[in-house]
Amino acid sequence: MDKLLYLVGLVCMVWVIYDVWSKDRYDNVGKIIWTIAAIFFNILTAIVYAIFGRR
């Protein structure tokens, strides 16, 4: 179960970081903030980003 949670967290982190840096939606400060949040709070950040960040 721990490996599954780790894998889900890793996928969420990679998804948020890739999506933020591949689009010109944010300035560099915004991209850095999203990246740091994705590294430390990966699943929670992915949920928040899916709801609010992709607009």
mmCIF entry with sequence, helices, sheets and N, C-alpha, C, O atoms, coordinates in Angstrom:
data_MODEL
# 
_entry.id   MODEL 
# 
_entity.id                         1 
_entity.type                       polymer 
_entity.pdbx_number_of_molecules   1 
# 
_entity_poly.entity_id                      1 
_entity_poly.type                           'polypeptide(L)' 
_entity_poly.nstd_linkage                   no 
_entity_poly.nstd_monomer                   no 
_entity_poly.pdbx_seq_one_letter_code       MDKLLYLVGLVCMVWVIYDVWSKDRYDNVGKIIWTIAAIFFNILTAIVYAIFGRR 
_entity_poly.pdbx_seq_one_letter_code_can   MDKLLYLVGLVCMVWVIYDVWSKDRYDNVGKIIWTIAAIFFNILTAIVYAIFGRR 
_entity_poly.pdbx_strand_id                 A 
# 
loop_
_entity_poly_seq.entity_id 
_entity_poly_seq.num 
_entity_poly_seq.mon_id 
_entity_poly_seq.hetero 
1 1  MET n 
1 2  ASP n 
1 3  LYS n 
1 4  LEU n 
1 5  LEU n 
1 6  TYR n 
1 7  LEU n 
1 8  VAL n 
1 9  GLY n 
1 10 LEU n 
1 11 VAL n 
1 12 CYS n 
1 13 MET n 
1 14 VAL n 
1 15 TRP n 
1 16 VAL n 
1 17 ILE n 
1 18 TYR n 
1 19 ASP n 
1 20 VAL n 
1 21 TRP n 
1 22 SER n 
1 23 LYS n 
1 24 ASP n 
1 25 ARG n 
1 26 TYR n 
1 27 ASP n 
1 28 ASN n 
1 29 VAL n 
1 30 GLY n 
1 31 LYS n 
1 32 ILE n 
1 33 ILE n 
1 34 TRP n 
1 35 THR n 
1 36 ILE n 
1 37 ALA n 
1 38 ALA n 
1 39 ILE n 
1 40 PHE n 
1 41 PHE n 
1 42 ASN n 
1 43 ILE n 
1 44 LEU n 
1 45 THR n 
1 46 ALA n 
1 47 ILE n 
1 48 VAL n 
1 49 TYR n 
1 50 ALA n 
1 51 ILE n 
1 52 PHE n 
1 53 GLY n 
1 54 ARG n 
1 55 ARG n 
# 
_struct_asym.id          A 
_struct_asym.entity_id   1 
# 
loop_
_struct_conf.conf_type_id 
_struct_conf.id 
_struct_conf.pdbx_PDB_helix_id 
_struct_conf.beg_label_comp_id 
_struct_conf.beg_label_asym_id 
_struct_conf.beg_label_seq_id 
_struct_conf.pdbx_beg_PDB_ins_code 
_struct_conf.end_label_comp_id 
_struct_conf.end_label_asym_id 
_struct_conf.end_label_seq_id 
_struct_conf.pdbx_end_PDB_ins_code 
_struct_conf.beg_auth_comp_id 
_struct_conf.beg_auth_asym_id 
_struct_conf.beg_auth_seq_id 
_struct_conf.end_auth_comp_id 
_struct_conf.end_auth_asym_id 
_struct_conf.end_auth_seq_id 
_struct_conf.pdbx_PDB_helix_class 
_struct_conf.details 
_struct_conf.pdbx_PDB_helix_length 
HELX_P HELX_P1 AA1 ASP A 2  ? SER A 22 ? ASP A 2  SER A 22 1 ? 21 
HELX_P HELX_P2 AA2 ASN A 28 ? PHE A 40 ? ASN A 28 PHE A 40 1 ? 13 
HELX_P HELX_P3 AA3 ASN A 42 ? VAL A 48 ? ASN A 42 VAL A 48 1 ? 7  
HELX_P HELX_P4 AA4 TYR A 49 ? GLY A 53 ? TYR A 49 GLY A 53 3 ? 5  
# 
_struct_conf_type.id          HELX_P 
_struct_conf_type.criteria    ? 
_struct_conf_type.reference   ? 
# 
loop_
_atom_site.group_PDB 
_atom_site.id 
_atom_site.type_symbol 
_atom_site.label_atom_id 
_atom_site.label_alt_id 
_atom_site.label_comp_id 
_atom_site.label_asym_id 
_atom_site.label_entity_id 
_atom_site.label_seq_id 
_atom_site.pdbx_PDB_ins_code 
_atom_site.Cartn_x 
_atom_site.Cartn_y 
_atom_site.Cartn_z 
_atom_site.occupancy 
_atom_site.B_iso_or_equiv 
_atom_site.pdbx_formal_charge 
_atom_site.auth_seq_id 
_atom_site.auth_comp_id 
_atom_site.auth_asym_id 
_atom_site.auth_atom_id 
_atom_site.pdbx_PDB_model_num 
ATOM 1   N N  . MET A 1 1  ? 0.824   -1.196 0.000   1.00 0.00 ? 1  MET A N  1 
ATOM 2   C CA . MET A 1 1  ? 0.000   0.000  0.000   1.00 0.00 ? 1  MET A CA 1 
ATOM 3   C C  . MET A 1 1  ? 0.869   1.261  0.000   1.00 0.00 ? 1  MET A C  1 
ATOM 4   O O  . MET A 1 1  ? 0.525   2.259  -0.634  1.00 0.00 ? 1  MET A O  1 
ATOM 5   N N  . ASP A 1 2  ? 1.983   1.209  0.708   1.00 0.00 ? 2  ASP A N  1 
ATOM 6   C CA . ASP A 1 2  ? 2.869   2.371  0.754   1.00 0.00 ? 2  ASP A CA 1 
ATOM 7   C C  . ASP A 1 2  ? 3.468   2.664  -0.613  1.00 0.00 ? 2  ASP A C  1 
ATOM 8   O O  . ASP A 1 2  ? 3.635   3.824  -0.992  1.00 0.00 ? 2  ASP A O  1 
ATOM 9   N N  . LYS A 1 3  ? 3.788   1.609  -1.347  1.00 0.00 ? 3  LYS A N  1 
ATOM 10  C CA . LYS A 1 3  ? 4.363   1.802  -2.682  1.00 0.00 ? 3  LYS A CA 1 
ATOM 11  C C  . LYS A 1 3  ? 3.353   2.424  -3.632  1.00 0.00 ? 3  LYS A C  1 
ATOM 12  O O  . LYS A 1 3  ? 3.715   3.243  -4.477  1.00 0.00 ? 3  LYS A O  1 
ATOM 13  N N  . LEU A 1 4  ? 2.094   2.043  -3.500  1.00 0.00 ? 4  LEU A N  1 
ATOM 14  C CA . LEU A 1 4  ? 1.047   2.610  -4.345  1.00 0.00 ? 4  LEU A CA 1 
ATOM 15  C C  . LEU A 1 4  ? 0.857   4.094  -4.046  1.00 0.00 ? 4  LEU A C  1 
ATOM 16  O O  . LEU A 1 4  ? 0.724   4.897  -4.970  1.00 0.00 ? 4  LEU A O  1 
ATOM 17  N N  . LEU A 1 5  ? 0.842   4.461  -2.783  1.00 0.00 ? 5  LEU A N  1 
ATOM 18  C CA . LEU A 1 5  ? 0.707   5.865  -2.405  1.00 0.00 ? 5  LEU A CA 1 
ATOM 19  C C  . LEU A 1 5  ? 1.909   6.675  -2.867  1.00 0.00 ? 5  LEU A C  1 
ATOM 20  O O  . LEU A 1 5  ? 1.758   7.812  -3.313  1.00 0.00 ? 5  LEU A O  1 
ATOM 21  N N  . TYR A 1 6  ? 3.084   6.105  -2.766  1.00 0.00 ? 6  TYR A N  1 
ATOM 22  C CA . TYR A 1 6  ? 4.297   6.766  -3.259  1.00 0.00 ? 6  TYR A CA 1 
ATOM 23  C C  . TYR A 1 6  ? 4.216   6.979  -4.765  1.00 0.00 ? 6  TYR A C  1 
ATOM 24  O O  . TYR A 1 6  ? 4.564   8.051  -5.260  1.00 0.00 ? 6  TYR A O  1 
ATOM 25  N N  . LEU A 1 7  ? 3.765   5.973  -5.489  1.00 0.00 ? 7  LEU A N  1 
ATOM 26  C CA . LEU A 1 7  ? 3.652   6.072  -6.944  1.00 0.00 ? 7  LEU A CA 1 
ATOM 27  C C  . LEU A 1 7  ? 2.614   7.113  -7.350  1.00 0.00 ? 7  LEU A C  1 
ATOM 28  O O  . LEU A 1 7  ? 2.846   7.879  -8.286  1.00 0.00 ? 7  LEU A O  1 
ATOM 29  N N  . VAL A 1 8  ? 1.488   7.154  -6.670  1.00 0.00 ? 8  VAL A N  1 
ATOM 30  C CA . VAL A 1 8  ? 0.460   8.161  -6.963  1.00 0.00 ? 8  VAL A CA 1 
ATOM 31  C C  . VAL A 1 8  ? 1.003   9.556  -6.693  1.00 0.00 ? 8  VAL A C  1 
ATOM 32  O O  . VAL A 1 8  ? 0.782   10.467 -7.490  1.00 0.00 ? 8  VAL A O  1 
ATOM 33  N N  . GLY A 1 9  ? 1.702   9.735  -5.596  1.00 0.00 ? 9  GLY A N  1 
ATOM 34  C CA . GLY A 1 9  ? 2.306   11.025 -5.283  1.00 0.00 ? 9  GLY A CA 1 
ATOM 35  C C  . GLY A 1 9  ? 3.331   11.448 -6.308  1.00 0.00 ? 9  GLY A C  1 
ATOM 36  O O  . GLY A 1 9  ? 3.395   12.620 -6.682  1.00 0.00 ? 9  GLY A O  1 
ATOM 37  N N  . LEU A 1 10 ? 4.129   10.510 -6.764  1.00 0.00 ? 10 LEU A N  1 
ATOM 38  C CA . LEU A 1 10 ? 5.141   10.806 -7.778  1.00 0.00 ? 10 LEU A CA 1 
ATOM 39  C C  . LEU A 1 10 ? 4.500   11.208 -9.103  1.00 0.00 ? 10 LEU A C  1 
ATOM 40  O O  . LEU A 1 10 ? 4.943   12.159 -9.748  1.00 0.00 ? 10 LEU A O  1 
ATOM 41  N N  . VAL A 1 11 ? 3.473   10.493 -9.503  1.00 0.00 ? 11 VAL A N  1 
ATOM 42  C CA . VAL A 1 11 ? 2.769   10.828 -10.746 1.00 0.00 ? 11 VAL A CA 1 
ATOM 43  C C  . VAL A 1 11 ? 2.116   12.202 -10.639 1.00 0.00 ? 11 VAL A C  1 
ATOM 44  O O  . VAL A 1 11 ? 2.172   12.987 -11.585 1.00 0.00 ? 11 VAL A O  1 
ATOM 45  N N  . CYS A 1 12 ? 1.505   12.496 -9.508  1.00 0.00 ? 12 CYS A N  1 
ATOM 46  C CA . CYS A 1 12 ? 0.889   13.812 -9.308  1.00 0.00 ? 12 CYS A CA 1 
ATOM 47  C C  . CYS A 1 12 ? 1.931   14.920 -9.384  1.00 0.00 ? 12 CYS A C  1 
ATOM 48  O O  . CYS A 1 12 ? 1.704   15.950 -10.019 1.00 0.00 ? 12 CYS A O  1 
ATOM 49  N N  . MET A 1 13 ? 3.060   14.711 -8.745  1.00 0.00 ? 13 MET A N  1 
ATOM 50  C CA . MET A 1 13 ? 4.114   15.717 -8.752  1.00 0.00 ? 13 MET A CA 1 
ATOM 51  C C  . MET A 1 13 ? 4.631   15.964 -10.162 1.00 0.00 ? 13 MET A C  1 
ATOM 52  O O  . MET A 1 13 ? 4.781   17.115 -10.572 1.00 0.00 ? 13 MET A O  1 
ATOM 53  N N  . VAL A 1 14 ? 4.901   14.908 -10.901 1.00 0.00 ? 14 VAL A N  1 
ATOM 54  C CA . VAL A 1 14 ? 5.417   15.051 -12.264 1.00 0.00 ? 14 VAL A CA 1 
ATOM 55  C C  . VAL A 1 14 ? 4.385   15.729 -13.155 1.00 0.00 ? 14 VAL A C  1 
ATOM 56  O O  . VAL A 1 14 ? 4.740   16.573 -13.977 1.00 0.00 ? 14 VAL A O  1 
ATOM 57  N N  . TRP A 1 15 ? 3.124   15.374 -13.005 1.00 0.00 ? 15 TRP A N  1 
ATOM 58  C CA . TRP A 1 15 ? 2.064   15.975 -13.820 1.00 0.00 ? 15 TRP A CA 1 
ATOM 59  C C  . TRP A 1 15 ? 1.964   17.481 -13.592 1.00 0.00 ? 15 TRP A C  1 
ATOM 60  O O  . TRP A 1 15 ? 1.916   18.251 -14.550 1.00 0.00 ? 15 TRP A O  1 
ATOM 61  N N  . VAL A 1 16 ? 1.933   17.902 -12.335 1.00 0.00 ? 16 VAL A N  1 
ATOM 62  C CA . VAL A 1 16 ? 1.819   19.331 -12.031 1.00 0.00 ? 16 VAL A CA 1 
ATOM 63  C C  . VAL A 1 16 ? 3.037   20.084 -12.551 1.00 0.00 ? 16 VAL A C  1 
ATOM 64  O O  . VAL A 1 16 ? 2.888   21.124 -13.192 1.00 0.00 ? 16 VAL A O  1 
ATOM 65  N N  . ILE A 1 17 ? 4.224   19.583 -12.289 1.00 0.00 ? 17 ILE A N  1 
ATOM 66  C CA . ILE A 1 17 ? 5.441   20.273 -12.728 1.00 0.00 ? 17 ILE A CA 1 
ATOM 67  C C  . ILE A 1 17 ? 5.493   20.353 -14.249 1.00 0.00 ? 17 ILE A C  1 
ATOM 68  O O  . ILE A 1 17 ? 5.821   21.406 -14.795 1.00 0.00 ? 17 ILE A O  1 
ATOM 69  N N  . TYR A 1 18 ? 5.180   19.275 -14.934 1.00 0.00 ? 18 TYR A N  1 
ATOM 70  C CA . TYR A 1 18 ? 5.198   19.292 -16.401 1.00 0.00 ? 18 TYR A CA 1 
ATOM 71  C C  . TYR A 1 18 ? 4.167   20.273 -16.952 1.00 0.00 ? 18 TYR A C  1 
ATOM 72  O O  . TYR A 1 18 ? 4.472   21.052 -17.856 1.00 0.00 ? 18 TYR A O  1 
ATOM 73  N N  . ASP A 1 19 ? 2.963   20.239 -16.418 1.00 0.00 ? 19 ASP A N  1 
ATOM 74  C CA . ASP A 1 19 ? 1.903   21.097 -16.935 1.00 0.00 ? 19 ASP A CA 1 
ATOM 75  C C  . ASP A 1 19 ? 2.194   22.571 -16.683 1.00 0.00 ? 19 ASP A C  1 
ATOM 76  O O  . ASP A 1 19 ? 1.925   23.411 -17.541 1.00 0.00 ? 19 ASP A O  1 
ATOM 77  N N  . VAL A 1 20 ? 2.736   22.888 -15.525 1.00 0.00 ? 20 VAL A N  1 
ATOM 78  C CA . VAL A 1 20 ? 3.046   24.287 -15.209 1.00 0.00 ? 20 VAL A CA 1 
ATOM 79  C C  . VAL A 1 20 ? 4.151   24.821 -16.107 1.00 0.00 ? 20 VAL A C  1 
ATOM 80  O O  . VAL A 1 20 ? 4.036   25.927 -16.634 1.00 0.00 ? 20 VAL A O  1 
ATOM 81  N N  . TRP A 1 21 ? 5.216   24.053 -16.287 1.00 0.00 ? 21 TRP A N  1 
ATOM 82  C CA . TRP A 1 21 ? 6.368   24.552 -17.045 1.00 0.00 ? 21 TRP A CA 1 
ATOM 83  C C  . TRP A 1 21 ? 6.187   24.453 -18.555 1.00 0.00 ? 21 TRP A C  1 
ATOM 84  O O  . TRP A 1 21 ? 6.911   25.121 -19.293 1.00 0.00 ? 21 TRP A O  1 
ATOM 85  N N  . SER A 1 22 ? 5.256   23.649 -19.037 1.00 0.00 ? 22 SER A N  1 
ATOM 86  C CA . SER A 1 22 ? 5.088   23.510 -20.484 1.00 0.00 ? 22 SER A CA 1 
ATOM 87  C C  . SER A 1 22 ? 4.157   24.560 -21.075 1.00 0.00 ? 22 SER A C  1 
ATOM 88  O O  . SER A 1 22 ? 4.088   24.704 -22.296 1.00 0.00 ? 22 SER A O  1 
ATOM 89  N N  . LYS A 1 23 ? 3.447   25.288 -20.241 1.00 0.00 ? 23 LYS A N  1 
ATOM 90  C CA . LYS A 1 23 ? 2.517   26.302 -20.729 1.00 0.00 ? 23 LYS A CA 1 
ATOM 91  C C  . LYS A 1 23 ? 2.934   27.680 -20.221 1.00 0.00 ? 23 LYS A C  1 
ATOM 92  O O  . LYS A 1 23 ? 3.581   27.798 -19.181 1.00 0.00 ? 23 LYS A O  1 
ATOM 93  N N  . ASP A 1 24 ? 2.562   28.706 -20.954 1.00 0.00 ? 24 ASP A N  1 
ATOM 94  C CA . ASP A 1 24 ? 2.905   30.080 -20.565 1.00 0.00 ? 24 ASP A CA 1 
ATOM 95  C C  . ASP A 1 24 ? 1.780   30.735 -19.776 1.00 0.00 ? 24 ASP A C  1 
ATOM 96  O O  . ASP A 1 24 ? 1.482   31.914 -19.965 1.00 0.00 ? 24 ASP A O  1 
ATOM 97  N N  . ARG A 1 25 ? 1.174   29.983 -18.914 1.00 0.00 ? 25 ARG A N  1 
ATOM 98  C CA . ARG A 1 25 ? 0.053   30.478 -18.136 1.00 0.00 ? 25 ARG A CA 1 
ATOM 99  C C  . ARG A 1 25 ? 0.510   31.328 -16.944 1.00 0.00 ? 25 ARG A C  1 
ATOM 100 O O  . ARG A 1 25 ? -0.208  32.229 -16.510 1.00 0.00 ? 25 ARG A O  1 
ATOM 101 N N  . TYR A 1 26 ? 1.687   31.043 -16.425 1.00 0.00 ? 26 TYR A N  1 
ATOM 102 C CA . TYR A 1 26 ? 2.195   31.725 -15.240 1.00 0.00 ? 26 TYR A CA 1 
ATOM 103 C C  . TYR A 1 26 ? 3.540   32.365 -15.534 1.00 0.00 ? 26 TYR A C  1 
ATOM 104 O O  . TYR A 1 26 ? 4.252   31.962 -16.453 1.00 0.00 ? 26 TYR A O  1 
ATOM 105 N N  . ASP A 1 27 ? 3.878   33.382 -14.723 1.00 0.00 ? 27 ASP A N  1 
ATOM 106 C CA . ASP A 1 27 ? 5.231   33.927 -14.810 1.00 0.00 ? 27 ASP A CA 1 
ATOM 107 C C  . ASP A 1 27 ? 6.171   32.984 -14.052 1.00 0.00 ? 27 ASP A C  1 
ATOM 108 O O  . ASP A 1 27 ? 5.724   31.986 -13.488 1.00 0.00 ? 27 ASP A O  1 
ATOM 109 N N  . ASN A 1 28 ? 7.450   33.292 -14.038 1.00 0.00 ? 28 ASN A N  1 
ATOM 110 C CA . ASN A 1 28 ? 8.431   32.387 -13.423 1.00 0.00 ? 28 ASN A CA 1 
ATOM 111 C C  . ASN A 1 28 ? 8.214   32.208 -11.929 1.00 0.00 ? 28 ASN A C  1 
ATOM 112 O O  . ASN A 1 28 ? 8.440   31.120 -11.399 1.00 0.00 ? 28 ASN A O  1 
ATOM 113 N N  . VAL A 1 29 ? 7.778   33.258 -11.241 1.00 0.00 ? 29 VAL A N  1 
ATOM 114 C CA . VAL A 1 29 ? 7.534   33.141 -9.798  1.00 0.00 ? 29 VAL A CA 1 
ATOM 115 C C  . VAL A 1 29 ? 6.379   32.179 -9.539  1.00 0.00 ? 29 VAL A C  1 
ATOM 116 O O  . VAL A 1 29 ? 6.452   31.343 -8.638  1.00 0.00 ? 29 VAL A O  1 
ATOM 117 N N  . GLY A 1 30 ? 5.329   32.295 -10.320 1.00 0.00 ? 30 GLY A N  1 
ATOM 118 C CA . GLY A 1 30 ? 4.198   31.381 -10.180 1.00 0.00 ? 30 GLY A CA 1 
ATOM 119 C C  . GLY A 1 30 ? 4.585   29.942 -10.471 1.00 0.00 ? 30 GLY A C  1 
ATOM 120 O O  . GLY A 1 30 ? 4.131   29.019 -9.793  1.00 0.00 ? 30 GLY A O  1 
ATOM 121 N N  . LYS A 1 31 ? 5.421   29.755 -11.477 1.00 0.00 ? 31 LYS A N  1 
ATOM 122 C CA . LYS A 1 31 ? 5.883   28.410 -11.814 1.00 0.00 ? 31 LYS A CA 1 
ATOM 123 C C  . LYS A 1 31 ? 6.726   27.819 -10.689 1.00 0.00 ? 31 LYS A C  1 
ATOM 124 O O  . LYS A 1 31 ? 6.609   26.633 -10.378 1.00 0.00 ? 31 LYS A O  1 
ATOM 125 N N  . ILE A 1 32 ? 7.568   28.639 -10.084 1.00 0.00 ? 32 ILE A N  1 
ATOM 126 C CA . ILE A 1 32 ? 8.409   28.161 -8.977  1.00 0.00 ? 32 ILE A CA 1 
ATOM 127 C C  . ILE A 1 32 ? 7.553   27.810 -7.765  1.00 0.00 ? 32 ILE A C  1 
ATOM 128 O O  . ILE A 1 32 ? 7.809   26.808 -7.097  1.00 0.00 ? 32 ILE A O  1 
ATOM 129 N N  . ILE A 1 33 ? 6.544   28.621 -7.478  1.00 0.00 ? 33 ILE A N  1 
ATOM 130 C CA . ILE A 1 33 ? 5.661   28.337 -6.343  1.00 0.00 ? 33 ILE A CA 1 
ATOM 131 C C  . ILE A 1 33 ? 4.911   27.024 -6.553  1.00 0.00 ? 33 ILE A C  1 
ATOM 132 O O  . ILE A 1 33 ? 4.838   26.198 -5.643  1.00 0.00 ? 33 ILE A O  1 
ATOM 133 N N  . TRP A 1 34 ? 4.352   26.828 -7.753  1.00 0.00 ? 34 TRP A N  1 
ATOM 134 C CA . TRP A 1 34 ? 3.657   25.571 -8.046  1.00 0.00 ? 34 TRP A CA 1 
ATOM 135 C C  . TRP A 1 34 ? 4.609   24.384 -7.965  1.00 0.00 ? 34 TRP A C  1 
ATOM 136 O O  . TRP A 1 34 ? 4.227   23.317 -7.485  1.00 0.00 ? 34 TRP A O  1 
ATOM 137 N N  . THR A 1 35 ? 5.835   24.558 -8.424  1.00 0.00 ? 35 THR A N  1 
ATOM 138 C CA . THR A 1 35 ? 6.815   23.471 -8.398  1.00 0.00 ? 35 THR A CA 1 
ATOM 139 C C  . THR A 1 35 ? 7.183   23.093 -6.969  1.00 0.00 ? 35 THR A C  1 
ATOM 140 O O  . THR A 1 35 ? 7.226   21.910 -6.632  1.00 0.00 ? 35 THR A O  1 
ATOM 141 N N  . ILE A 1 36 ? 7.446   24.076 -6.136  1.00 0.00 ? 36 ILE A N  1 
ATOM 142 C CA . ILE A 1 36 ? 7.780   23.800 -4.732  1.00 0.00 ? 36 ILE A CA 1 
ATOM 143 C C  . ILE A 1 36 ? 6.609   23.135 -4.024  1.00 0.00 ? 36 ILE A C  1 
ATOM 144 O O  . ILE A 1 36 ? 6.796   22.190 -3.257  1.00 0.00 ? 36 ILE A O  1 
ATOM 145 N N  . ALA A 1 37 ? 5.403   23.627 -4.282  1.00 0.00 ? 37 ALA A N  1 
ATOM 146 C CA . ALA A 1 37 ? 4.219   23.009 -3.676  1.00 0.00 ? 37 ALA A CA 1 
ATOM 147 C C  . ALA A 1 37 ? 4.059   21.566 -4.138  1.00 0.00 ? 37 ALA A C  1 
ATOM 148 O O  . ALA A 1 37 ? 3.702   20.696 -3.344  1.00 0.00 ? 37 ALA A O  1 
ATOM 149 N N  . ALA A 1 38 ? 4.322   21.307 -5.423  1.00 0.00 ? 38 ALA A N  1 
ATOM 150 C CA . ALA A 1 38 ? 4.188   19.942 -5.945  1.00 0.00 ? 38 ALA A CA 1 
ATOM 151 C C  . ALA A 1 38 ? 5.224   19.005 -5.343  1.00 0.00 ? 38 ALA A C  1 
ATOM 152 O O  . ALA A 1 38 ? 4.945   17.822 -5.147  1.00 0.00 ? 38 ALA A O  1 
ATOM 153 N N  . ILE A 1 39 ? 6.399   19.509 -5.052  1.00 0.00 ? 39 ILE A N  1 
ATOM 154 C CA . ILE A 1 39 ? 7.441   18.659 -4.469  1.00 0.00 ? 39 ILE A CA 1 
ATOM 155 C C  . ILE A 1 39 ? 7.107   18.287 -3.026  1.00 0.00 ? 39 ILE A C  1 
ATOM 156 O O  . ILE A 1 39 ? 7.299   17.139 -2.623  1.00 0.00 ? 39 ILE A O  1 
ATOM 157 N N  . PHE A 1 40 ? 6.612   19.240 -2.250  1.00 0.00 ? 40 PHE A N  1 
ATOM 158 C CA . PHE A 1 40 ? 6.377   18.985 -0.830  1.00 0.00 ? 40 PHE A CA 1 
ATOM 159 C C  . PHE A 1 40 ? 4.984   18.444 -0.518  1.00 0.00 ? 40 PHE A C  1 
ATOM 160 O O  . PHE A 1 40 ? 4.829   17.654 0.414   1.00 0.00 ? 40 PHE A O  1 
ATOM 161 N N  . PHE A 1 41 ? 3.975   18.851 -1.275  1.00 0.00 ? 41 PHE A N  1 
ATOM 162 C CA . PHE A 1 41 ? 2.590   18.431 -1.016  1.00 0.00 ? 41 PHE A CA 1 
ATOM 163 C C  . PHE A 1 41 ? 1.987   17.893 -2.311  1.00 0.00 ? 41 PHE A C  1 
ATOM 164 O O  . PHE A 1 41 ? 1.015   18.452 -2.820  1.00 0.00 ? 41 PHE A O  1 
ATOM 165 N N  . ASN A 1 42 ? 2.548   16.828 -2.841  1.00 0.00 ? 42 ASN A N  1 
ATOM 166 C CA . ASN A 1 42 ? 2.261   16.420 -4.207  1.00 0.00 ? 42 ASN A CA 1 
ATOM 167 C C  . ASN A 1 42 ? 0.798   16.090 -4.489  1.00 0.00 ? 42 ASN A C  1 
ATOM 168 O O  . ASN A 1 42 ? 0.254   16.620 -5.459  1.00 0.00 ? 42 ASN A O  1 
ATOM 169 N N  . ILE A 1 43 ? 0.144   15.267 -3.720  1.00 0.00 ? 43 ILE A N  1 
ATOM 170 C CA . ILE A 1 43 ? -1.234  14.889 -4.015  1.00 0.00 ? 43 ILE A CA 1 
ATOM 171 C C  . ILE A 1 43 ? -2.177  16.057 -3.766  1.00 0.00 ? 43 ILE A C  1 
ATOM 172 O O  . ILE A 1 43 ? -3.065  16.319 -4.577  1.00 0.00 ? 43 ILE A O  1 
ATOM 173 N N  . LEU A 1 44 ? -1.997  16.754 -2.665  1.00 0.00 ? 44 LEU A N  1 
ATOM 174 C CA . LEU A 1 44 ? -2.838  17.914 -2.364  1.00 0.00 ? 44 LEU A CA 1 
ATOM 175 C C  . LEU A 1 44 ? -2.660  19.007 -3.411  1.00 0.00 ? 44 LEU A C  1 
ATOM 176 O O  . LEU A 1 44 ? -3.638  19.623 -3.835  1.00 0.00 ? 44 LEU A O  1 
ATOM 177 N N  . THR A 1 45 ? -1.438  19.249 -3.826  1.00 0.00 ? 45 THR A N  1 
ATOM 178 C CA . THR A 1 45 ? -1.176  20.255 -4.855  1.00 0.00 ? 45 THR A CA 1 
ATOM 179 C C  . THR A 1 45 ? -1.821  19.864 -6.174  1.00 0.00 ? 45 THR A C  1 
ATOM 180 O O  . THR A 1 45 ? -2.351  20.726 -6.875  1.00 0.00 ? 45 THR A O  1 
ATOM 181 N N  . ALA A 1 46 ? -1.788  18.596 -6.525  1.00 0.00 ? 46 ALA A N  1 
ATOM 182 C CA . ALA A 1 46 ? -2.412  18.149 -7.772  1.00 0.00 ? 46 ALA A CA 1 
ATOM 183 C C  . ALA A 1 46 ? -3.917  18.379 -7.748  1.00 0.00 ? 46 ALA A C  1 
ATOM 184 O O  . ALA A 1 46 ? -4.503  18.759 -8.761  1.00 0.00 ? 46 ALA A O  1 
ATOM 185 N N  . ILE A 1 47 ? -4.540  18.153 -6.609  1.00 0.00 ? 47 ILE A N  1 
ATOM 186 C CA . ILE A 1 47 ? -5.982  18.391 -6.490  1.00 0.00 ? 47 ILE A CA 1 
ATOM 187 C C  . ILE A 1 47 ? -6.286  19.874 -6.613  1.00 0.00 ? 47 ILE A C  1 
ATOM 188 O O  . ILE A 1 47 ? -7.189  20.263 -7.354  1.00 0.00 ? 47 ILE A O  1 
ATOM 189 N N  . VAL A 1 48 ? -5.540  20.705 -5.894  1.00 0.00 ? 48 VAL A N  1 
ATOM 190 C CA . VAL A 1 48 ? -5.754  22.155 -5.954  1.00 0.00 ? 48 VAL A CA 1 
ATOM 191 C C  . VAL A 1 48 ? -5.465  22.680 -7.351  1.00 0.00 ? 48 VAL A C  1 
ATOM 192 O O  . VAL A 1 48 ? -6.198  23.532 -7.853  1.00 0.00 ? 48 VAL A O  1 
ATOM 193 N N  . TYR A 1 49 ? -4.417  22.188 -7.982  1.00 0.00 ? 49 TYR A N  1 
ATOM 194 C CA . TYR A 1 49 ? -4.061  22.631 -9.331  1.00 0.00 ? 49 TYR A CA 1 
ATOM 195 C C  . TYR A 1 49 ? -5.126  22.219 -10.343 1.00 0.00 ? 49 TYR A C  1 
ATOM 196 O O  . TYR A 1 49 ? -5.445  22.988 -11.249 1.00 0.00 ? 49 TYR A O  1 
ATOM 197 N N  . ALA A 1 50 ? -5.671  21.034 -10.202 1.00 0.00 ? 50 ALA A N  1 
ATOM 198 C CA . ALA A 1 50 ? -6.713  20.577 -11.122 1.00 0.00 ? 50 ALA A CA 1 
ATOM 199 C C  . ALA A 1 50 ? -7.974  21.425 -11.000 1.00 0.00 ? 50 ALA A C  1 
ATOM 200 O O  . ALA A 1 50 ? -8.676  21.639 -11.988 1.00 0.00 ? 50 ALA A O  1 
ATOM 201 N N  . ILE A 1 51 ? -8.264  21.909 -9.794  1.00 0.00 ? 51 ILE A N  1 
ATOM 202 C CA . ILE A 1 51 ? -9.471  22.710 -9.586  1.00 0.00 ? 51 ILE A CA 1 
ATOM 203 C C  . ILE A 1 51 ? -9.243  24.170 -9.945  1.00 0.00 ? 51 ILE A C  1 
ATOM 204 O O  . ILE A 1 51 ? -10.056 24.759 -10.657 1.00 0.00 ? 51 ILE A O  1 
ATOM 205 N N  . PHE A 1 52 ? -8.158  24.765 -9.469  1.00 0.00 ? 52 PHE A N  1 
ATOM 206 C CA . PHE A 1 52 ? -7.962  26.206 -9.612  1.00 0.00 ? 52 PHE A CA 1 
ATOM 207 C C  . PHE A 1 52 ? -6.871  26.610 -10.596 1.00 0.00 ? 52 PHE A C  1 
ATOM 208 O O  . PHE A 1 52 ? -6.969  27.679 -11.199 1.00 0.00 ? 52 PHE A O  1 
ATOM 209 N N  . GLY A 1 53 ? -5.861  25.814 -10.774 1.00 0.00 ? 53 GLY A N  1 
ATOM 210 C CA . GLY A 1 53 ? -4.691  26.229 -11.533 1.00 0.00 ? 53 GLY A CA 1 
ATOM 211 C C  . GLY A 1 53 ? -4.799  26.121 -13.031 1.00 0.00 ? 53 GLY A C  1 
ATOM 212 O O  . GLY A 1 53 ? -4.070  26.808 -13.746 1.00 0.00 ? 53 GLY A O  1 
ATOM 213 N N  . ARG A 1 54 ? -5.668  25.298 -13.525 1.00 0.00 ? 54 ARG A N  1 
ATOM 214 C CA . ARG A 1 54 ? -5.741  25.066 -14.965 1.00 0.00 ? 54 ARG A CA 1 
ATOM 215 C C  . ARG A 1 54 ? -6.647  26.048 -15.684 1.00 0.00 ? 54 ARG A C  1 
ATOM 216 O O  . ARG A 1 54 ? -6.886  25.879 -16.880 1.00 0.00 ? 54 ARG A O  1 
ATOM 217 N N  . ARG A 1 55 ? -7.149  27.038 -15.028 1.00 0.00 ? 55 ARG A N  1 
ATOM 218 C CA . ARG A 1 55 ? -8.051  28.024 -15.656 1.00 0.00 ? 55 ARG A CA 1 
ATOM 219 C C  . ARG A 1 55 ? -7.336  28.902 -16.609 1.00 0.00 ? 55 ARG A C  1 
ATOM 220 O O  . ARG A 1 55 ? -7.947  29.780 -17.218 1.00 0.00 ? 55 ARG A O  1 
# 
